[in-house]
Amino acid sequence: MTLRTVTFSPTGTTAKIVSAIASGIMDTIKCESIICDTTCRPAETFVADPDDITVIAAPVYGGKMAPIAKTRLTAIKGPDSPCVLVAVYGNRAFENALNDMADFATSLGFMPVAAGAFIGEHSYSSSATPIAVGRPDADDIESAREFGRNIGRHLLAGTLERIDTTRLHDRPSPEESLLNFRNFVTGYQKQQAVTPRKFLPEVNTALCSQCGQCIDICPVGAIGDDCLSVDGSKCIKCCACVKRCPANARSLHSPFAPILSQNFDTPKAPVLSL
Ligand SMILES: Cc1cc2nc3c(=O)[nH]c(=O)nc-3n(C[C@H](O)[C@H](O)[C@H](O)COP(=O)(O)O)c2cc1C
């Protein structure tokens, strides 16, 4: 049996959850483990056997599986092979992400047998607009590991079955928060229709040493050789360059950050199905 983890994770929170789930699976069963990080490159071709288990993991972008993560996985196949779906979101909502992932994984031949929506620090979180800071925390990691152990136990017992992700729903947010967010999005869309404005990562040139790390870790190759220019037609606003700049020279001022910070500050718990 081979355990494969296939992960897209620009700011590393999805990768932390996946690593804990994989550890939990390996706590209970002996298997070969293959790590496939698709953050900066597409997954290499593989065909999973029905005896294997594949963990497919991506962040939630706009209530769906991050679209770019799908483009990274087109070369993998899993005819009748079980898979675990993992969506990591920034404490607002995962909405349709697990359904989206289930449809996508099924289109590759996989059979979703477990799914989890976990919380990660929001990509747009900053000291001025904190959102789910420090997530996944120790409790999240332990629940991911225990989720993995449960998957392992079911694998051993041969009791994994296809799951119905449409039964998985977001933990409720206060009505007022949802209304505030909806109103904000409506206003933002109206404003964008009249005067479209792009927000892109900015660089503090006094701090930037042009070390080039941001160029290497940008999933879409949007950063120019000087570390300063960003190709707006490529940038997906994932904030990898912001969170991983060793000099803290980069920032992204998302218009969504303040409303998210003000309205989704109550920590949510993971939603799991097996
Ligand atoms: C473009 C974009 C859209 C996002 N949309 C959502 C969302 O709909 N709901 C939510 O709760 N978090 C959302 N987030 C936050 C991420 O899902 C979250 O921070 C996640 O932990 C990032 O995963 P990573 O660390 O693996 O990159 C979004 C982040 C970005 C960059």
The ligand as an SDF file (V2000), in Angstrom:
LIG
                    3D

 31 33  0  0  0  0  0  0  0  0999 V2000
   -7.5110   34.3360   -3.0160 C   0  0  0  0  0  0  0  0  0  0  0  0
   -7.8950   33.7840   -1.6610 C   0  0  0  0  0  0  0  0  0  0  0  0
   -9.2110   33.4610   -1.4070 C   0  0  0  0  0  0  0  0  0  0  0  0
   -9.5630   32.9300   -0.1440 C   0  0  0  0  0  0  0  0  0  0  0  0
  -10.8680   32.5780    0.0870 N   0  0  0  0  0  0  0  0  0  0  0  0
  -11.2210   32.1070    1.3170 C   0  0  0  0  0  0  0  0  0  0  0  0
  -12.5730   31.7360    1.5960 C   0  0  0  0  0  0  0  0  0  0  0  0
  -13.4520   31.7500    0.7270 O   0  0  0  0  0  0  0  0  0  0  0  0
  -12.8980   31.3670    2.8670 N   0  0  0  0  0  0  0  0  0  0  0  0
  -11.9630   31.3350    3.8770 C   0  0  0  0  0  0  0  0  0  0  0  0
  -12.3390   31.0670    5.0180 O   0  0  0  0  0  0  0  0  0  0  0  0
  -10.6470   31.5860    3.6140 N   0  0  0  0  0  0  0  0  0  0  0  0
  -10.2560   31.9550    2.3650 C   0  0  0  0  0  0  0  0  0  0  0  0
   -8.9500   32.2360    2.0890 N   0  0  0  0  0  0  0  0  0  0  0  0
   -7.9350   31.9300    3.1240 C   0  0  0  0  0  0  0  0  0  0  0  0
   -7.1960   30.5990    2.8520 C   0  0  0  0  0  0  0  0  0  0  0  0
   -8.1090   29.5750    2.5040 O   0  0  0  0  0  0  0  0  0  0  0  0
   -6.4290   30.1670    4.0890 C   0  0  0  0  0  0  0  0  0  0  0  0
   -5.6210   31.1950    4.5660 O   0  0  0  0  0  0  0  0  0  0  0  0
   -5.5880   28.9280    3.9220 C   0  0  0  0  0  0  0  0  0  0  0  0
   -5.1520   28.5320    5.1970 O   0  0  0  0  0  0  0  0  0  0  0  0
   -4.3800   29.1610    3.0170 C   0  0  0  0  0  0  0  0  0  0  0  0
   -3.7440   27.9230    2.7640 O   0  0  0  0  0  0  0  0  0  0  0  0
   -2.1590   27.7920    2.5450 P   0  0  0  0  0  0  0  0  0  0  0  0
   -1.4940   28.2100    3.8490 O   0  0  0  0  0  0  0  0  0  0  0  0
   -1.9610   26.3320    2.3010 O   0  0  0  0  0  0  0  0  0  0  0  0
   -1.7800   28.6730    1.4160 O   0  0  0  0  0  0  0  0  0  0  0  0
   -8.5630   32.7460    0.8550 C   0  0  0  0  0  0  0  0  0  0  0  0
   -7.2400   33.0910    0.5780 C   0  0  0  0  0  0  0  0  0  0  0  0
   -6.9070   33.6030   -0.6730 C   0  0  0  0  0  0  0  0  0  0  0  0
   -5.4570   33.9390   -0.9520 C   0  0  0  0  0  0  0  0  0  0  0  0
  1  2  1  0
  2  3  1  0
  2 30  2  0
  3  4  2  0
  4  5  1  0
  4 28  1  0
  5  6  2  0
  6  7  1  0
  6 13  1  0
  7  8  2  0
  7  9  1  0
  9 10  1  0
 10 11  2  0
 10 12  1  0
 12 13  2  0
 13 14  1  0
 14 15  1  0
 14 28  1  0
 15 16  1  0
 16 17  1  0
 16 18  1  0
 18 19  1  0
 18 20  1  0
 20 21  1  0
 20 22  1  0
 22 23  1  0
 23 24  1  0
 24 25  2  0
 24 26  1  0
 24 27  1  0
 28 29  2  0
 29 30  1  0
 30 31  1  0
M  END
$$$$
